[in-house]
Amino acid sequence: MAIIKVVSSKASITNAIDYVTKKEKTNEKLVSGYNLNAKYAKEQMSITKKLWNKTGGRTHKHFIQSYHKDEKIDLEKAHELAYQFVERAELFKDFEVLIATHNDNGRIYTHFIVNSVNASTGKKFQMKKTDIYVLRDLSNEICRENGLSITKKGETFEGEKLIRTLPINKMN
């Protein structure tokens, strides 16, 4: 059972990448890059922005895929499913995404740091309010395909009504 959340943050892309790749939080084999080399994520994302002359404004979008504490999944499998999620999400097509899986606070979860500039087109990342539902449906589909449980629509892990607390903002 996994849920997808959008993180509202004003942190720089460098700080976000530094946080999700901290040695205390994860290890090297649980950090991957989609459309980039994870080891050089900061540099590659910066180069993409400079290439398209889009260095101002929002620098990234941050998502989390979190598993229920009782889900029967290990870190490696969670990371593998996170990569599948990014590969299959149309919203992330041609964007550089850093993927880092953590296990603290008794839960396994993965951070996705998405560059705000599309590497192929130079367009900025745009997210409609309905895109979060598409991402959640995709996450549920991947969970089902892998024999994992899913939350009921509109509910938390504990079965309580989901209250949206994280705003979804367009990146300009």
Buried (B, 14 or more C-beta within 10 A) or exposed (E): BBBBBBBEBEBEBBEBBEBBBEEEBBEEEBBBBBBBEBEEBBEBBBBBBEEBEBEEEBBBBBBBBBBBEEBEBEBEBBBBBBBBBBEEBEBBEEBBBBBBBBBEEEBBBBBBBBBBBBBEEEEBBEBEEEBBEBBBEBBBEBBEEEEBBBBEEEEEBEEEEBEEEEEBEEBE
